[in-house]
Each structure stands twice: as C-alpha cells, then as structure tokens.
Amino acid sequence: MGEIDASMVGNRTWFGGLFNSSGKRRQVSAEKIVLDLTPLQEQRLQKLKERLNVPYDESRPEHQESLRALWNASFPDTELNSLVSAQWKDMGWQGVNPATDFRGCGFISLENLLFFARTYPAPFKRLMLKQQGMRAVWEYPFAVAGINISYMLIQLLELNSARPKSLPGINFIKVLTEHEDAFDVLYCIAFEMMDAQWLAMRASYMQFKEVLEATKQQLERELSLEDLNSIHDLPAYNLLCK
C-alpha cells in the first residue's frame, strides 16, 4: 500500500494541520442569522427531505437496479451472481443481503454510495479498497461506514426538523442554493474526512464511533465558517481532488 501524505499523519489533532485555512476563517453564531428561505431553497430542501423518507425496498425494481449499479460501479470486472450474495462482503456489508443494512437509513444511503462511486470514482475506489496509508488489522467495513456517514449528516444538518437552528444546518441551505446535489457531495467529503481521521488516529474497528464523532465535529466547524457559500468553500473539499 502507498504511503499517505505526510500532512495527514501524526497526532490526533491532524484536522488542525490539514485544514489550517479553516482555522484562519471566522466562525459566526447562529443567533445572528435570520433564516428566511427563498422559493428555490424551499424547493430544494423539500426535495431532499422527501428523499429521506424513502425506505429501501428490495422488492422495488428501481431499488434493485440501483443496488446492482452500485456493484457494477464498484467492481466493473466482476459479475454479481445475485442481489443476495456473499460477494457483498467484499464491499463491507455485514451479510449477504445489503437490504438488511439499509434499514437504518433508507434508500438515500444507497443513493449516496452510488453518487460517490459514479461522481468521484478514483477516491471511491481508493477508500473502498483501502489503498492509502497504514491500515489496521481490523478495518472499518466500507459500505456500513457509508450508511453511518449518511445518518450522521442527516442529524448534523437537522434535516428531520422543520427548520435548522444550528449554524451548520443554516449554512448548508445556503450551499444547497448553489448546488442541488450539495448533500451528496458533502457525503463524499465526509467519507474522505472520516478515512483520513481513521488513519491519523491509527484506529481499529472498535474505535469507529470515536472516529465518526471527530469527523462530525470537524465538519460542524467547517460548516460554521462565515464566508461559506459554496460546497467548494469547505476546506475539506480538497480531499476529493487528491
């Protein structure tokens, strides 16, 4: 395996070293912001919330097709024998049927993974195959980690609330104005952040929750920056360009 970039290793405060630019930019308080949504923001936020309410249904042909598409994007040279197959374990599912894992977050967690695989194929493969850095004996399961990241973002952005009250949620709506697929891109960024944190902590399987919480805290800080208007303004966006 190749060595990870030197800026991403070392002590557990790696976030400060990797994203110095976020430390120099001002964070603002949510109390100073009045949330008055534009019609476009209302429309895009509602569309995103509707996605959250779609459970994964293994009997629906379009859901089956999305799952098959995920396999093909992940392993284009290997034929999937069946939608219920031990092959899925190679991607980090808990069992032979990913439908069991999707119950925790719904169809959007599959959409997030598929978006990552199709939009940023090189980073997706690098994380899925654990090609970068010194890996642990007991690695985090890639696909299940992805579902946890989807759930974490939903909570962080308060997407199950009528209106976000925290600054990350409020700023996300601003970003959503510029990028309709902002949630999916943010998911890809968060996955990169989580993996980098995992390597920096030299974590193992039992520390996944701790790693995810550290990722959430850093993402919360970046989404609280005063001059955040675009998904590209997030310091961690650069991780997708590696």
C-alpha positions, -999 to +999 in steps of 0.1 A: +000+000+000+012+035-007+021+059+020-004+086+029+006+122+025+027+135+054+002+162+063-024+137+072-005+116+097+008+123+132-011+131+163-049+131+168-051+168+162-045+162+125-075+183+115-059+215+126-028+207+105-046+196+074-072+223+073-053+253+085-074+276+063-105+268+083-087+279+115-080+313+100-115+320+088-142+334+111-170+313+125-203+330+133-231+324+157-264+310+145-281+336+168-271+363+143-287+347+113-324+350+104-334+321+083-358+333+056-358+307+028-361+317-008-385+297-031-355+278-046-342+269-011-377+258+000-379+236-032-345+220-028-348+214+009-382+198+005-369+176-023-340+165-001-364+158+028-386+137+006-355+115-002-350+109+035-385+094+038-379+067+011-371+033+028-351+008+009-375-018-006-358-048-021-390-056-039-389-024-060-372-028-094-357+007-093-341-001-059-328-034-072-313-016-102-296+010-080-281-017-059-269-036-090-255-003-103-235+001-071-219-032-076-211-026-112-195+008-104-175-008-075-164-040-093-168-034-130-148-065-139-167-089-116-202-102-123-226-101-094-241-136-090-272-124-072-285-094-052-283-117-022-247-130-023-217-134-002-199-112-027-213-082-010-189-088+020-161-077-003-175-042-002-180-041+036-217-052+041-225-071+072-241-100+055-251-114+022-281-090+017-274-053+018-311-046+023-306-055+059-281-027+064-302-001+046-330-003+071-310+020+094-311+050+070-332+042+039-327+045+002-308+077+004-278+059+019-276+037-012-280+069-034-251+085-015-228+055-021-238+053-058-233+090-062-198+087-047-189+058-070-201+075-101-190+111-095-157+105-078-147+070-089-110+073-080-114+084-044-143+059-040-121+030-051-092+042-030-113+043+001-132+011-006-101-009-013-081+008+015-053+017-009-038+045+011-019+046+043-010+021+070-042+002+075-054-016+107-057-054+110-094-048+118-105-022+093-139-004+092-164-020+069-166+004+039-203+001+030-216+000+066-194+031+073-211+048+044-246+043+059-233+057+092-220+088+074-254+093+058-271+091+091-245+114+108-251+141+081-289+140+085-285+146+122-258+173+119-278+193+093-311+188+112-329+176+081-356+159+101-366+192+117-390+218+102-361+243+101-325+240+111-315+260+142-278+253+142-253+271+120-242+241+101-278+234+091-284+270+082-252+273+062-260+241+044-292+256+030-270+284+015-248+258-001-279+240-014-288+272-033-256+269-053-255+231-056-286+210-059-265+179-051-248+195-021-259+168+003-244+140-019-211+159-024-209+167+013-213+129+019-183+123-003-163+149+016-173+135+049-163+100+038-128+113+029-126+131+062-135+100+082-109+079+064-082+105+069-091+107+106-091+069+109-055+068+095-043+097+116-057+080+148-043+046+136-077+034+146-091-001+146-127-014+143-138-007+179-128+030+176-151+037+146-176+056+167-149+078+181-136+085+146-170+093+133-176+117+162-143+135+155-153+138+118-187+152+127-170+179+150-147+190+122-174+191+097-195+211+121-167+237+124-162+239+086-200+244+081-199+272+106-175+294+086-187+329+080-178+330+043-193+297+033-215+300+002-204+271-019-196+234-014-161+243-028-156+267+001-152+239+026-115+234+033-120+196+033-134+197-003-098+195-014-097+159-002-118+149-032-092+163-055-063+141-043 
